[in-house]
Amino acid sequence: MEGRCISAMQLNEAVAKRISELCKERNMTQYQLYLRSGVPQSTLSTIMSCAYPSMKLRILYEICEGLDIGLQEFFSSPLFAREKLDD
């Protein structure tokens, strides 16, 4: 299942969905997020396709900076509720 989000809600899938939600709210493309965050487009693409089994907190922090939010706001989504995530 490389390159695809698996059907159970994994943390990497929740992260990808949250980034997608936030970009959509801001009418922002991945390219615009790259320009604002400095996170390479290839890295963003890998994250969005759930091909990252885990990611560095620094990358997520930079993405949040590009979205003009803090980590707390990023993780405030119901996507990250413990009962919704698979270990």
N, CA and C atoms as a LAMMPS dump frame, in Angstrom:
ITEM: TIMESTEP
0
ITEM: NUMBER OF ATOMS
261
ITEM: BOX BOUNDS ff ff ff
-5.0000000000000000e+02 5.0000000000000000e+02
-5.0000000000000000e+02 5.0000000000000000e+02
-5.0000000000000000e+02 5.0000000000000000e+02
ITEM: ATOMS id mol type element x y z
1 1 1 N 0.813 -1.202 0
2 1 2 C 0 0 0
3 1 3 C 0.85 1.256 0
4 2 1 N 1.996 1.188 -0.575
5 2 2 C 2.873 2.346 -0.636
6 2 3 C 2.202 3.484 -1.372
7 3 1 N 2.429 4.708 -0.837
8 3 2 C 1.943 5.889 -1.517
9 3 3 C 0.463 6.178 -1.345
10 4 1 N -0.253 5.33 -0.584
11 4 2 C -1.675 5.559 -0.384
12 4 3 C -1.974 5.539 1.108
13 5 1 N -2.99 6.304 1.487
14 5 2 C -3.427 6.258 2.873
15 5 3 C -4.193 4.956 3.082
16 6 1 N -3.908 4.268 4.155
17 6 2 C -4.635 3.035 4.408
18 6 3 C -5.988 3.375 5.016
19 7 1 N -6.93 2.437 4.954
20 7 2 C -8.301 2.739 5.329
21 7 3 C -8.457 3.061 6.804
22 8 1 N -7.735 2.419 7.707
23 8 2 C -7.799 2.76 9.12
24 8 3 C -7.135 4.118 9.314
25 9 1 N -7.68 4.891 10.238
26 9 2 C -7.14 6.229 10.454
27 9 3 C -5.809 6.143 11.195
28 10 1 N -4.749 6.287 10.455
29 10 2 C -3.41 6.319 11.015
30 10 3 C -3.041 7.779 11.272
31 11 1 N -2.064 7.991 12.108
32 11 2 C -1.645 9.352 12.427
33 11 3 C -1.199 10.111 11.18
34 12 1 N -0.448 9.439 10.291
35 12 2 C 0.011 10.138 9.08
36 12 3 C -1.162 10.539 8.188
37 13 1 N -2.234 9.743 8.19
38 13 2 C -3.424 10.087 7.419
39 13 3 C -4.128 11.29 8.045
40 14 1 N -4.225 11.314 9.363
41 14 2 C -4.853 12.443 10.048
42 14 3 C -4.075 13.735 9.784
43 15 1 N -2.741 13.655 9.795
44 15 2 C -1.908 14.821 9.51
45 15 3 C -2.168 15.312 8.082
46 16 1 N -2.188 14.4 7.124
47 16 2 C -2.433 14.78 5.726
48 16 3 C -3.809 15.422 5.567
49 17 1 N -4.83 14.841 6.207
50 17 2 C -6.187 15.399 6.113
51 17 3 C -6.25 16.781 6.744
52 18 1 N -5.57 16.943 7.86
53 18 2 C -5.584 18.242 8.546
54 18 3 C -4.901 19.314 7.704
55 19 1 N -3.781 18.993 7.11
56 19 2 C -3.095 19.956 6.236
57 19 3 C -4.001 20.315 5.066
58 20 1 N -4.639 19.32 4.499
59 20 2 C -5.543 19.551 3.382
60 20 3 C -6.7 20.469 3.794
61 21 1 N -7.295 20.205 4.956
62 21 2 C -8.382 21.051 5.467
63 21 3 C -7.93 22.499 5.626
64 22 1 N -6.783 22.662 6.253
65 22 2 C -6.289 24.008 6.526
66 22 3 C -5.927 24.762 5.246
67 23 1 N -5.356 24.058 4.293
68 23 2 C -5.047 24.701 3.003
69 23 3 C -6.334 25.106 2.297
70 24 1 N -7.329 24.223 2.335
71 24 2 C -8.603 24.519 1.677
72 24 3 C -9.266 25.74 2.324
73 25 1 N -9.25 25.805 3.666
74 25 2 C -9.818 26.956 4.375
75 25 3 C -9.158 28.26 3.947
76 26 1 N -7.884 28.186 3.602
77 26 2 C -7.114 29.379 3.259
78 26 3 C -6.968 29.57 1.744
79 27 1 N -7.65 28.717 0.96
80 27 2 C -7.514 28.755 -0.496
81 27 3 C -6.045 28.712 -0.892
82 28 1 N -5.3 27.799 -0.266
83 28 2 C -3.859 27.7 -0.461
84 28 3 C -3.524 26.364 -1.137
85 29 1 N -2.668 26.412 -2.127
86 29 2 C -2.201 25.196 -2.783
87 29 3 C -0.969 24.664 -2.048
88 30 1 N -0.585 23.447 -2.38
89 30 2 C 0.652 22.895 -1.81
90 30 3 C 1.845 23.761 -2.202
91 31 1 N 1.822 24.28 -3.405
92 31 2 C 2.914 25.14 -3.854
93 31 3 C 2.982 26.404 -2.995
94 32 1 N 1.847 27.006 -2.723
95 32 2 C 1.822 28.2 -1.883
96 32 3 C 2.279 27.868 -0.457
97 33 1 N 1.896 26.694 0.035
98 33 2 C 2.346 26.274 1.36
99 33 3 C 3.861 26.102 1.369
100 34 1 N 4.388 25.527 0.322
101 34 2 C 5.85 25.4 0.186
102 34 3 C 6.512 26.774 0.257
103 35 1 N 5.981 27.736 -0.494
104 35 2 C 6.562 29.076 -0.52
105 35 3 C 6.518 29.737 0.857
106 36 1 N 5.434 29.529 1.58
107 36 2 C 5.271 30.173 2.886
108 36 3 C 5.995 29.436 4.008
109 37 1 N 6.123 28.117 3.888
110 37 2 C 6.696 27.324 4.981
111 37 3 C 8.165 26.976 4.774
112 38 1 N 8.578 26.9 3.508
113 38 2 C 9.939 26.476 3.215
114 38 3 C 10.108 24.961 3.184
115 39 1 N 9.029 24.228 3.453
116 39 2 C 9.091 22.767 3.387
117 39 3 C 9.055 22.384 1.906
118 40 1 N 10.053 21.636 1.43
119 40 2 C 10.114 21.296 0.008
120 40 3 C 8.828 20.653 -0.507
121 41 1 N 8.5 20.971 -1.756
122 41 2 C 7.299 20.411 -2.375
123 41 3 C 7.317 18.889 -2.348
124 42 1 N 8.474 18.299 -2.556
125 42 2 C 8.558 16.836 -2.543
126 42 3 C 8.201 16.28 -1.165
127 43 1 N 8.607 16.968 -0.118
128 43 2 C 8.263 16.541 1.238
129 43 3 C 6.771 16.695 1.474
130 44 1 N 6.2 17.825 1.07
131 44 2 C 4.757 18.03 1.214
132 44 3 C 3.974 16.968 0.46
133 45 1 N 4.408 16.655 -0.74
134 45 2 C 3.741 15.638 -1.545
135 45 3 C 3.797 14.271 -0.863
136 46 1 N 4.945 13.942 -0.293
137 46 2 C 5.11 12.674 0.413
138 46 3 C 4.194 12.624 1.634
139 47 1 N 4.096 13.725 2.357
140 47 2 C 3.209 13.788 3.527
141 47 3 C 1.763 13.629 3.096
142 48 1 N 1.37 14.346 2.056
143 48 2 C -0.023 14.335 1.612
144 48 3 C -0.447 12.988 1.036
145 49 1 N 0.5 12.204 0.541
146 49 2 C 0.167 10.877 0.012
147 49 3 C 0.309 9.801 1.089
148 50 1 N 0.575 10.225 2.312
149 50 2 C 0.713 9.321 3.473
150 50 3 C 1.854 8.333 3.304
151 51 1 N 2.857 8.717 2.555
152 51 2 C 4.018 7.849 2.368
153 51 3 C 5.038 8.034 3.483
154 52 1 N 4.826 9.002 4.349
155 52 2 C 5.684 9.234 5.514
156 52 3 C 5.135 8.401 6.664
157 53 1 N 5.844 7.386 7.136
158 53 2 C 5.335 6.631 8.283
159 53 3 C 5.364 7.491 9.55
160 54 1 N 6.312 8.403 9.607
161 54 2 C 6.408 9.362 10.709
162 54 3 C 7.136 10.587 10.172
163 55 1 N 7.015 11.676 10.898
164 55 2 C 7.673 12.892 10.438
165 55 3 C 8.277 13.618 11.622
166 56 1 N 9.26 14.432 11.324
167 56 2 C 9.903 15.218 12.369
168 56 3 C 8.977 16.347 12.8
169 57 1 N 8.993 16.607 14.061
170 57 2 C 8.187 17.686 14.603
171 57 3 C 8.568 19.021 13.963
172 58 1 N 9.832 19.186 13.625
173 58 2 C 10.302 20.418 12.995
174 58 3 C 9.585 20.672 11.668
175 59 1 N 9.369 19.623 10.88
176 59 2 C 8.665 19.775 9.595
177 59 3 C 7.232 20.23 9.851
178 60 1 N 6.575 19.599 10.806
179 60 2 C 5.203 19.979 11.124
180 60 3 C 5.145 21.42 11.648
181 61 1 N 6.122 21.788 12.44
182 61 2 C 6.195 23.161 12.946
183 61 3 C 6.318 24.147 11.782
184 62 1 N 7.175 23.845 10.811
185 62 2 C 7.359 24.725 9.654
186 62 3 C 6.086 24.813 8.817
187 63 1 N 5.378 23.696 8.683
188 63 2 C 4.096 23.703 7.964
189 63 3 C 3.113 24.613 8.695
190 64 1 N 3.054 24.482 10.016
191 64 2 C 2.166 25.342 10.807
192 64 3 C 2.536 26.811 10.649
193 65 1 N 3.825 27.105 10.626
194 65 2 C 4.267 28.488 10.396
195 65 3 C 3.746 28.989 9.052
196 66 1 N 3.817 28.15 8.02
197 66 2 C 3.326 28.527 6.701
198 66 3 C 1.821 28.732 6.675
199 67 1 N 1.122 28.022 7.552
200 67 2 C -0.338 28.159 7.652
201 67 3 C -0.729 29.259 8.634
202 68 1 N 0.259 29.845 9.284
203 68 2 C 0.064 30.916 10.263
204 68 3 C -0.765 30.447 11.466
205 69 1 N -0.445 29.238 11.936
206 69 2 C -1.084 28.698 13.13
207 69 3 C -0.014 28.056 14.006
208 70 1 N -0.376 27.749 15.229
209 70 2 C 0.513 27.038 16.125
210 70 3 C 0.23 25.548 16.102
211 71 1 N 1.116 24.793 16.698
212 71 2 C 0.922 23.345 16.78
213 71 3 C -0.354 22.994 17.541
214 72 1 N -0.667 23.768 18.578
215 72 2 C -1.866 23.494 19.365
216 72 3 C -3.114 23.582 18.488
217 73 1 N -3.204 24.609 17.648
218 73 2 C -4.361 24.74 16.753
219 73 3 C -4.383 23.605 15.734
220 74 1 N -3.213 23.223 15.237
221 74 2 C -3.153 22.134 14.274
222 74 3 C -3.769 20.868 14.856
223 75 1 N -3.379 20.528 16.076
224 75 2 C -3.836 19.286 16.695
225 75 3 C -5.182 19.405 17.403
226 76 1 N -5.819 20.574 17.354
227 76 2 C -7.117 20.748 18.005
228 76 3 C -8.257 20.105 17.215
229 77 1 N -7.982 19.595 16.051
230 77 2 C -8.988 18.966 15.201
231 77 3 C -9.469 17.637 15.789
232 78 1 N -10.748 17.318 15.594
233 78 2 C -11.269 16.009 16.015
234 78 3 C -10.567 14.837 15.308
235 79 1 N -9.863 15.116 14.222
236 79 2 C -9.114 14.053 13.534
237 79 3 C -8.117 13.373 14.465
238 80 1 N -7.667 14.104 15.489
239 80 2 C -6.628 13.586 16.375
240 80 3 C -7.17 13.025 17.691
241 81 1 N -8.491 12.862 17.774
242 81 2 C -9.074 12.247 18.969
243 81 3 C -8.535 10.825 19.088
244 82 1 N -8.121 10.461 20.263
245 82 2 C -7.481 9.169 20.503
246 82 3 C -8.315 7.997 19.961
247 83 1 N -9.618 8.064 20.163
248 83 2 C -10.479 6.95 19.725
249 83 3 C -10.597 6.848 18.203
250 84 1 N -10.19 7.868 17.491
251 84 2 C -10.268 7.852 16.028
252 84 3 C -8.977 7.391 15.363
253 85 1 N -7.917 7.285 16.157
254 85 2 C -6.606 6.911 15.602
255 85 3 C -6.287 5.455 15.886
256 86 1 N -5.688 4.844 14.908
257 86 2 C -5.163 3.495 15.045
258 86 3 C -3.732 3.592 15.535
259 87 1 N -3.315 2.691 16.39
260 87 2 C -1.931 2.673 16.835
261 87 3 C -1.14 2.135 15.723
